[in-house]
Amino acid sequence: MSRGVMQPSQQKLAEKLTILNDRGIGMLTRVYNIKKACGDPKAKPSYLVDKNLESAVKFIVRKFPAVETRNNNQQLAQLQKEKSEILKNLALYYFTFVDVMEFKDHVCELLNTIDACQVFFDITVNFDLTKNYLDLVVTYTTLMIILSRIEERKAIIGLYNYAHEMTHGASDREYPRLGQMIVDYENPLKKMMEEFVPHGKSLSDALISLQMVYPRRNLSADQWRNAQLLSLISAPSTMLNPAQSDTMPCEYLSLDAMEKWIVFGFILCHAALNSDAAALSLWKLALQSSTCLCLFRDEVFHIHKAAEDLFVNIRGYNKRINDIRECKEQALSHA
C-alpha cells in the first residue's frame, strides 16, 4: 500500500464530525454570551466604557489589526497604568476568540480531508454522515455570523494585545492570525462563499440528496390530511404489513434544520443554483417557506435580504435576485 495515498477509512471522518459539532455548539454558546454581555451596559467589560480609556480604545480600533505602541504615548498612557488588570479581566474574552480561530482551523482541515477522500453524501443512504456534515457547515457558518455581530470584538482583542505588548514586550503569539481573521470575516458569508468554492461538489451533492425528503416534509396540514398520511385506517388491508422502503424516510429530521442546510448551503455553493434544476427547486421552496431563520437562541437571520445583498455583487445573477424577490413575496403572503 502506498504511503502517500489517503485512506478514507483511516481518517475517522464520522468521529471528527461528531466531535466538531459538539464543540461547535459550545463555541456558539460562548460567543453568544460575549455578544449579550457586550450589548448590556451593566455586563460590558468596564474598559470599553471607561472615559479615561476612550481615546485609547478609539485609536486601537482605528489602527486594528496593526499594533503601534511607539510615538503614541499620550493616547496609550492610561493603558500603561491598567495593563495588568486588562490582561486579567479580558483574558476570558480574548481566548474565546482564539478558540473560535482554532475551531475554524479544524473545520477547514476536516472539509479539505473530506474533499480529498471524495466522500459520497446522500441523506437517504448514509444518513448520519450526511446529517453531521451539513450540521457542521451550518454550525460553522452560524458561529462566524454571530462573531461578526460582536461590535466590540476589535476593541477587546486590541486592548488585550496592547496590554500584552506593554507587559511582555511583544504581541501575543496568536494575535497576528486572530486579527487577520477578524478583518477577513467582517462580512462572513461573502468570505465563506470564496472559501467554499473547493467544497462545492461535496456540499451540493449532500444538499441535492434532500430533493425527495424536504418537499415531502414541507407540506401544509391540509395536504397531509388529504393524503391521509397520519391515518392508521386509510388502508385497512395493509395495516399489519411492515413499512418497507429502499431509502431512509428521515421522518425525525426537523424542518428547521433542513431549511438552514438549504439556505446556508446554497449561499455557500451558489454555482449549483445555475447548473442544477433540483438545487434551484430546493432553494426556491426553502425561500418560500419562511422569512427568517433562528441562528442561535434569539439571534435571527433574515434570509431574503442577506441572500440578495450577497448575489447583487455577482455578475449574471439578475435571475437569481428576481427568484429571491418572488420567493419573498410568496413567503410574506403564505408562510
N, C-alpha and C positions, 0 to 999 in steps of 0.2 A: 504493500500500500504506500503510495507516495505521501511523503510528509507534508508537502505543500498544499495538498488538496484539503479543502474544508469539509469535514464530515458533519452533516446536519444533525445526525443522531448524537454527536458528542458535544453539541453546543448548549444543551439544556435550555432550549428556547422557551418551552412551556413554563419551566420553573422561573426563569428570568422575568417572563411576562407577569406571572403571579406576584412575584416579589416587588417588581416595579409598580404594579397597580396599587398594591397595599401602601407602598412608600409614597406614591403619588397622592393618595387621599390624606396621608399625614402631612405632606408638604402643603397641600391645598388649605388644610385647617390652619397651619402656622401662618401662611401668607395672608389668609383671610383675616386672622386675628390681628396681624400687624396693620392691615388696611383699616379695620374697625377702630383700633387704638389710635391711629393717626387721624382718623376722622372725628374723634371725640376730644374736645379741648381739655377735659379733665384727665384723660388717659394718655394723651400725646406726650412723647418724651419732652421734658421741660426745656431742653436745649433748643428745641425748634421754636419755642415761643418766648425765650429769654431775650429781652430787649438789648442786653449787653452783647449778645452774640449775633444779633440780627444782621449787622453788616458783614460779619464773617461768613454766616450761612449763605447770604446772597452772593458773596464773592466765590464761595466754593461751588455753588450750583451753576454759576455763570461759567466758570472755568472747567467744570466736570467734563471728562474724567481726568484732565490734566492736573498735576499737583505742583503748585508754585508757592513754596514756603519762603523763598528769599525775596527781598525787596518789597514785601507786603507786611512788614512787622506791625504797622499801625492797625490794619484791619484784623490781623490774627493775634494781637496782643492778649485779648481776653481769653482766646482759645488756649493760649500757653498756660494761663493760670488754672484752667479747669480740665487740662488734658487727661489727668489720671481718672477723674470722675467720669469723663466722657467715655474713656476706654472701658471702664467697668460697667456703666449703665447702658451703653449702646451695643455691647458685645453680642447679646442675645439676638438683636435685630440684624446686625451685620452678618453673623454666622448663619442665620436663617437664609439670607440671600446667597451666601456661599453654598449652602446645601441645595438651594434651587439650581445653582450652576452645575453642581456635581450630579444632581438628578438628571438635568438636561444632557450632560455628557453621557451618562449611562443609557438614556433612552436613545440618543443618536447612534451610539455604538451598537445597541441591540437592533435598531431598524436597519442599519447597514449590514449586520450579520444575517438578518432575515432575507434581505435582498440577495446577498451573496449565495445563500443556501437555496434560493428560488423556492421558497415555501409556498405550497398550494393552500389558498384560503377559500373556503366555501362554508357558509354558516349552516347549510343543510347536510354537510358531510362531516367536517371536523369542527363541530360547534364550539367546544371550549377554547381551542386555539384561536379561532377567528374572533370570537367574542372578546377574549383577552387582548388580542391585537388592536381591535377597534376601540376598546375601552382605554387602552394606553394612549392611543393617538388623541382621544378626546380629553383625557386627564392632563396630558402634556400641554395641549392647546389651551385648555381652561386655566392651567397654572400660569402660563405666560401672559394670558389676557389679564388675569387678576393682578399679577405682578406689575403690569404696565399701568394699572389704575391706582397704584400707591403713589400719590403725588409727591410725597416726601422722600421717596427712595434715594434720590441723588443726594439730598441733604444728609440723610442718615449715614449712607455709605461714605460720603465725602468727609463728614465730621469725624467719623471713627478713624478713617485713614490719616487725616491730618494730625489727629491726636497721637496715632501710632508713629507717624513720621517724627513728630516733636519729641516723643518719648524714646524711641529706639534708633532714630537717625535714618530710617528707611521706611518705605511703604510696606504695608502688609503684603506677604508674598502672593495672596490670592487677588489683590486689588486690581492689577492691570487687566486680567481676564474678566473679572467681575464688572469693572467699569465699562469695558467694551461691550459686554453682554447687555448691560442696561441701555446703552446707547443704541445698539443694534435692534433691540426689541421695543423701541419707542412705539412702533406700530407693529405689534406682534404678528398679526395674521399676514400682513404684507411680507414680512421677513420669512415667515414659515412657508408661504407659498413658493418662495425661491428654494428654501431648504428641502421641501418635499418633492421637488422635480425628480430626483433619482428614485424615490419610493413610489412614484405614481402608479406603476403596474401592480405592485402588491396591494396597495390601498384600494385602487379602483376594482380589482378582482374581488376583494373582500366585500366591498360595498355593493357591487352588482349582484353578488350572491343573495342579496336581500330582495331581489325583484319579485320572488313569489311570496316571501314571508311578510314584508311590510305592507303591500296593498291588501293582503288578506286580513291583516290585523287592524288596519286603518279604515274600518268601516263604521258607519253610523249604527245606532241601536236598531233603527228600522230595518236596515239591511240584514242585520243579524237575525232579527225576528222573521223576516220574510224567507230567509234561507233556512230557518229552524235550526240554527247552529247550536242553540242551547237546549233544544228539546230532546228528552230521552225517549219519547214515544213517537217521534215523527216517522220512524221506520221500524215498527214492532218486530218484523220478521228477522231483523239483523241485530236486535238488542243484545243477544248473548254472544255475538261474534266479536272477537278481539279486533281492535282497530289496527290495520296494517298499512304501513307507508314505507316507501323507499327512502324517504328523507326525514330529517328531524323536524317536527312541526313547529318547534320554537315557541310554543304557546305561553311559556312563562317569561318570555323576553319582554321587558317593558317597552311600551310605545315611545315613551320619553327618551329612553336610551337609544332606540333606533333612529329617532329624529335627530338627536345630537350626532350620531355617527354619520348620517347622510349629509346634514348641513355642514358640519365642520370638515368631513371627509372630502366632499366635492368642492369646498372652497380651496382646500389644500391641493387637490389634484384636479383642478378645474378643466384641464385639457380634455378629460374624459367626457365632459358635457358636450363637446363639439364633435366627438368621434363615435359615441356610443348612444344609441336611442334608449336603451334600458337605463343608462345612467341619467339621461335627461328626464326620463319619465319619473324616476325615483326622486330626483331633485325637485321637480315641479310639485309632486304630490306632497313632499315634506314642507315646501314653501307655502302650499295652500292650507296646510293643517294648523299652523299656529303663527303668531306674530313675534313671539319671543321665547327663548329657552332659558331654563334655570341653570346657571353655571354652577353655583355652589351657595347653598343657603339662600340669602336674599340678593345675591348678585345675579343679574339677568343679562341676556344678550339679545339685542334687537336684530333679528335675522335679516330682514329686507334692507334696512338702511346700511348695515355693515357690509352685506354682500354687494350692494350697488356701489358703495364707496370704493370697494376693492376692485370691482370689474370695470369701473368707469375709466380707469387709467390703462386698461389693456386694449390695444388696438384690435379692431374687428369684433368687439364684444357687444355691439349695439343690440344684437338679437337676444343675447343673454340678459342684458339690462331690461329689455322690454318684457322678457319672461318673468323677471323678478317683480316688475311693477304690476303685471297682470295677476300674478300669484298673490301679491299683497292685497289687491282689491278683493280677490276671492276669499282670502283668509279673514279680512276685516268683515266681510258680509256673512260668511258661513262657519268659520272656525269656532 
